[in-house]
């Protein structure tokens, strides 16, 4: 594990999730309680944007088209929320394992001399 991987896959995702939590609390907190639908949207939309599919139906009314677009955004946010959870777990893994791997490499280098 290199320092570049530690920063790119460990520190940066945790930093971005922390910033998203700090800024998103104004959206998903309602009367001191967490609104779980908004919580999923706040974490899922930034991660799930590349995976969102937008179906633009032809010969539908305006309400049907808007409803389908909203449905696609909600499904993409759910998928993105699952990916955000996986990214957070991986980031915590990198942050905890990097010091251990450095200690192991240091100890192996000392015994090899």
C-alpha positions, 0 to 999 in steps of 0.5 A: 500500500503506497502513500498515494493509495492511502491519500486517494482511496482513504483520506480523500473519500472520508474527507468528501463524505465528511464535507457532504455530511456537514453541508447535507445536514441542512437538507436531511435534518428535519426538526432534529430528526433524520429524514431517511429519504432525504438522507439517502438522496444527499449521499446517493445523488453525488455518487450515483449520477454516472449510474442514473438512467434517464428515460424520456418517454415519447407521447406521454403527458408532461406529468408522466415524463416528469414522474419518470424522470423523478423515478430515475433519479430516486433509483439512481440515488438508491444505487449511489447510496449503496456505492457510497456505503461501500466507498466509506467502508473501503476508505476506513479499511485503507485508513486503518490498514496503512499504519499497520502495513507501514509497521510491518514493512518497517519491522521486516526491514529492520530484521533483514539487516 
